[in-house]
Amino acid sequence: MGLDLVEMIIRIEEEFEIIIPDEAAETMITPRNVIDFLMSQSKVSQKWSRDYVSITVWQILEDETGIKRENFNEDSRFVQDMGLD
């Protein structure tokens, strides 16, 4: 996992006040994977809607990488499609 993705994971952990295990983070290859993981965590799903989580993940992705949501979708791959390392 490259530095861009590590920084994004750290921001997501801070925002949602959870810890994402390395094993789980390594399987997150698309925004959908991240959002689905977050929604599977009761601490997140009991507090926020999927729409809120999705918007927040995209905002973090944009802040950390400069990637614009309008150029990608939830199934775009971070490395192959977005060019993150």
N, C-alpha and C positions, 0 to 999 in steps of 0.2 A: 504494500500500500504506500503510495507516494505521499509527499508532504502536504499537497493540497487536500487530499482526502483525509489525512490524519487531522489536519486543522479543522476541516468541516465536521468530523466526528466529535472532536473536542467541543466545538461550539454547540453542536446538537445536544451533547451530554449536559453542558451548562444550561442551555435554554430549557430543557425538559427535566433537569435535575435527576438524571439517571446515569448509570454506568453501562456502557455498551461493551460487552466482553470482546476481546480481540477476535475470537473465533467467529462471533456474529458479525463484527465489522468487516471481516474478510469476505463474507458472503454477500455483502451489500454492493452490488455492481450497478444498480439503477436507483433513481429516486424512489420508485415504487417499493423496492426492497427496504429502503430506509423507513419510509412511511409505514409499511406493513409491520416492520419490526417494532416501531414506536407504538403503533396501535395495539400490538400484542402485549404490551406492558401495561398492567392494570393501573400503575401510577400515572400513566399518560392517558389511557383511554377513559378513565373515570373523570379526568379533569378537563380534557380538550376534545373537540370534535375532529373527525378525520380532515375536514376542510381546513380547520385551523392548523393542524399538524402539517398538512401538505403545503399550505402557504408559507408557513414558518420555515420548513425545510428548503423550499425554493428560495426564500429570502436569504437564508444562511449560505446556500450554494452560490447565489449571486454575489453576496458580500465577500465570501472567501475566494472565489475564483473568477469573478467577472462574467460568468456564463449567464446569458439571458434566457429566461424561461421560454420566451416566445420562439426560440430556436430549437427547443428540445421538448420531449414529453416524458411522462413518468417511466417509460420503458427504454429511454435512451441510456446507453451504457456510459458510465463515467470515463473509462479509459478509451474504449474503441470509438465512441461517438463524440464525446465531449473533449477528448484529448488530455484528460487529467492523468497524472501519474502518481 
